[in-house]
């Protein structure tokens, strides 16, 4: 697997307002539970703000798998809520995310810290603990209190730097959200990232949620070599 492909797969794992590979120009988010006839458009209202608030304050672990062009890929992802810390002048909540990606038996690991506010949720940015890459997010709109399948909106823009000195930009990204069809009682809440760097690629990170505000699972998709790699 090419290094840029690994980066594309792992950069989205920075909490709900992920960065990196998630261009979410993809139709839907895949991995739905709608059965062989395709996803079902739920008519329920989904509490997006509650989903994010609860998720970001608790620990999570997901194991994903997929394949593309003969490359079998698995990813073990853990999300651990942390203490408060200063970031760009903010007293921020933190979460540590670890993604272990294995492509055809060869493992790689990414560790990052996300910085954010709660009530309402606002993303400030993230720090890659392995490379030192430093990302600052400018959130221009809040997530909705509730949403229905088919609705979407803009979130903001992010600038990624080589390190916290912010002297060298590596790429910029535009983020949005969407709520996609899944089943009659669930939906896929997707964070969509359009990375302005063709060497990285775009993709999406989608959370399967129910009307009670519970995250049941998630699906990651990334554009790779003219196609899409789906991990679920």
Secondary structure, 3 states (H helix, E strand, C coil): CCHHHHHHHHCCCCCCCCCCCCCCCCCCCCCCCCCCCCCECCCCCECHHHHHHHHCCCCEEEEEEEEECCEEEEEEEEEEECCCEEECCEEEEEEEEEEEEEECCEEEEEEEEEEEECCCCEEEEEEECCCCCEEEEEECCCCCCCECCCCEEEEEEEEEECCCCCCCEEEEEEEEEEEEEECCCEEEEEEEEEECCCCCCCEEEEEEEECCCCEEEEEEEEEECCEEEEEC
